[in-house]
Amino acid sequence: QVQLVESGGGLVQAGGFLRLSCAASGRTFSNYAMGWFRSAPGKEREIVAAISLSGSSTYYADSVKGRFTISRDKAKNTVYLQLSSLKPEDTAVYYCAAGPSFYALQAGYAIASWGQGTQVTVSS
């Protein structure tokens, strides 16, 4: 199974930005759709964004549309999440995930691998 390691989280003021990275090990990265989820305090884990194997299709939760951008670099075996115009309600642990289906991933199903998570804290 592909192994995922996130980085780039931290503390940022409201209105600021961060770029999260998720590095995959092995040579199976290109066989998976990738996604980002987050777990806020007291809330269930929710989908944030997803990207297809080719990178031609993307999905965003309504709460982050226009503010977050997902991308992938197959040559570097890395998926990114650009977070801009951050709000305190964006505070959460962010996890990257890999799955064989772009569509199932959006619903949180058929996930082959999870990263360990990276903390994003937005202050007001």
Disulfide bonds with the S-S distance in Angstrom:
Cys22-Cys96 2.01
